[in-house]
Amino acid sequence: MQIRNEITGDTPAVSQLVTEAFGTLPQSSGTEANIVEALRAQGALTLSLVAEDDGEVIGYLAASAARIGMQNGWALLGPLAVLPSRHRQGIGTALIAEALLRLRATSRGAALVGDPGYYGRFGFRTFIDLCVVGCPPEFVQALPFDGVEPRGELIHHSAFGLNQQG
Ligand SMILES: CC(C)(COP(=O)(O)OP(=O)(O)OC[C@H]1O[C@@H](n2cnc3c(N)ncnc32)[C@H](O)[C@@H]1OP(=O)(O)O)[C@@H](O)C(=O)NCCC(=O)NCCS
């Protein structure tokens, strides 16, 4: 298995994989593949990593530029998806580890909305003043690379369709 940048020929497989992986989640909006496609179309993918095994795309992780409060320079991680038949083999962990390694060189930190039970193991945590309006606070997490506490709303790229105040 290798983690590499997405190439043009991967895009149908990535959309299918993201749809399939999120299809297993009752809380899925069903729009995750559309979000990836919109980020890609707008040139907003800071990172677009695939996990490939034996010529097959089995995992995917996107990152895009984000803001927390008045602070630019954050990277928003997600969507993250692993082929359901390949869950619990360390593929999600490998994608996140590679993303964090790369983002440390370019961003002040990484942030996301996701399950704390999963992302806590990578050092993500909640912060008292970190939020996304309308989202339960325990799901809004960050990993500041400089140790400075993030304060304010995590503003996603408009491709996420959250209608946040820019
Ligand atoms: C979440 C996801 C990316 C994890 O990928 P993965 O390759 O199976 O993850 P890893 O093998 O690296 O890690 C698996 C571990 O995480 C745990 N885990 C997976 N999802 C979890 C969750 N939502 N909450 C807590 N733990 C979780 C597994 O139980 C496993 O624990 P173990 O190592 O103690 O056995 C994958 O389950 C997936 O694609 N899910 C559907 C889409 C999704 O939820 N994306 C993230 C949205 S924020």
The ligand as an SDF file (V2000), in Angstrom:
LIG
                    3D

 48 50  0  0  0  0  0  0  0  0999 V2000
  -13.0950    6.5660    9.7120 C   0  0  0  0  0  0  0  0  0  0  0  0
  -12.3040    5.7560    8.6820 C   0  0  0  0  0  0  0  0  0  0  0  0
  -11.6840    6.6940    7.6710 C   0  0  0  0  0  0  0  0  0  0  0  0
  -11.2110    4.9840    9.4300 C   0  0  0  0  0  0  0  0  0  0  0  0
  -10.4200    4.3460    8.4640 O   0  0  0  0  0  0  0  0  0  0  0  0
   -9.5970    3.0070    8.8290 P   0  0  0  0  0  0  0  0  0  0  0  0
   -8.5960    2.8010    7.7450 O   0  0  0  0  0  0  0  0  0  0  0  0
  -10.5580    1.9080    9.1170 O   0  0  0  0  0  0  0  0  0  0  0  0
   -8.8820    3.4660   10.1800 O   0  0  0  0  0  0  0  0  0  0  0  0
   -7.6030    2.8200   10.8440 P   0  0  0  0  0  0  0  0  0  0  0  0
   -7.4600    1.3840   10.4110 O   0  0  0  0  0  0  0  0  0  0  0  0
   -6.4530    3.7040   10.6240 O   0  0  0  0  0  0  0  0  0  0  0  0
   -8.0100    2.8960   12.3510 O   0  0  0  0  0  0  0  0  0  0  0  0
   -8.9800    2.0020   12.7900 C   0  0  0  0  0  0  0  0  0  0  0  0
   -9.2200    2.2500   14.2560 C   0  0  0  0  0  0  0  0  0  0  0  0
  -10.0370    3.4130   14.3830 O   0  0  0  0  0  0  0  0  0  0  0  0
  -11.2250    3.0370   15.0380 C   0  0  0  0  0  0  0  0  0  0  0  0
  -12.3040    3.8440   14.5090 N   0  0  0  0  0  0  0  0  0  0  0  0
  -12.7320    3.9280   13.2390 C   0  0  0  0  0  0  0  0  0  0  0  0
  -13.7610    4.8080   13.1790 N   0  0  0  0  0  0  0  0  0  0  0  0
  -13.9520    5.2540   14.4240 C   0  0  0  0  0  0  0  0  0  0  0  0
  -14.8620    6.1570   15.0150 C   0  0  0  0  0  0  0  0  0  0  0  0
  -15.7920    6.8120   14.2990 N   0  0  0  0  0  0  0  0  0  0  0  0
  -14.7620    6.3990   16.3460 N   0  0  0  0  0  0  0  0  0  0  0  0
  -13.8410    5.7850   17.0910 C   0  0  0  0  0  0  0  0  0  0  0  0
  -12.9460    4.8970   16.5810 N   0  0  0  0  0  0  0  0  0  0  0  0
  -13.0220    4.6570   15.2770 C   0  0  0  0  0  0  0  0  0  0  0  0
  -11.4080    1.5780   14.7660 C   0  0  0  0  0  0  0  0  0  0  0  0
  -12.2140    0.9900   15.7440 O   0  0  0  0  0  0  0  0  0  0  0  0
   -9.9760    1.0890   14.8450 C   0  0  0  0  0  0  0  0  0  0  0  0
   -9.5900    0.9750   16.2020 O   0  0  0  0  0  0  0  0  0  0  0  0
   -8.4490   -0.0670   16.6270 P   0  0  0  0  0  0  0  0  0  0  0  0
   -7.2020    0.3660   15.9220 O   0  0  0  0  0  0  0  0  0  0  0  0
   -8.3640    0.1150   18.1060 O   0  0  0  0  0  0  0  0  0  0  0  0
   -8.9350   -1.3890   16.1700 O   0  0  0  0  0  0  0  0  0  0  0  0
  -13.2100    4.7090    7.9630 C   0  0  0  0  0  0  0  0  0  0  0  0
  -13.8650    3.9620    8.9420 O   0  0  0  0  0  0  0  0  0  0  0  0
  -14.2360    5.3270    7.0240 C   0  0  0  0  0  0  0  0  0  0  0  0
  -13.9740    5.5380    5.8340 O   0  0  0  0  0  0  0  0  0  0  0  0
  -15.4450    5.5780    7.5680 N   0  0  0  0  0  0  0  0  0  0  0  0
  -16.5250    6.1660    6.7770 C   0  0  0  0  0  0  0  0  0  0  0  0
  -16.2440    7.6190    6.4800 C   0  0  0  0  0  0  0  0  0  0  0  0
  -15.8660    8.4060    7.7130 C   0  0  0  0  0  0  0  0  0  0  0  0
  -16.3940    8.1940    8.7950 O   0  0  0  0  0  0  0  0  0  0  0  0
  -14.9370    9.3500    7.5310 N   0  0  0  0  0  0  0  0  0  0  0  0
  -14.4980   10.2200    8.5820 C   0  0  0  0  0  0  0  0  0  0  0  0
  -15.5380   11.2450    8.8070 C   0  0  0  0  0  0  0  0  0  0  0  0
  -15.0260   12.4560    9.9630 S   0  0  0  0  0  0  0  0  0  0  0  0
  1  2  1  0
  2  3  1  0
  2  4  1  0
  2 36  1  0
  4  5  1  0
  5  6  1  0
  6  7  2  0
  6  8  1  0
  6  9  1  0
  9 10  1  0
 10 11  2  0
 10 12  1  0
 10 13  1  0
 13 14  1  0
 14 15  1  0
 15 16  1  0
 15 30  1  0
 16 17  1  0
 17 18  1  0
 17 28  1  0
 18 19  1  0
 18 27  1  0
 19 20  2  0
 20 21  1  0
 21 22  1  0
 21 27  2  0
 22 23  1  0
 22 24  2  0
 24 25  1  0
 25 26  2  0
 26 27  1  0
 28 29  1  0
 28 30  1  0
 30 31  1  0
 31 32  1  0
 32 33  2  0
 32 34  1  0
 32 35  1  0
 36 37  1  0
 36 38  1  0
 38 39  2  0
 38 40  1  0
 40 41  1  0
 41 42  1  0
 42 43  1  0
 43 44  2  0
 43 45  1  0
 45 46  1  0
 46 47  1  0
 47 48  1  0
M  END
$$$$
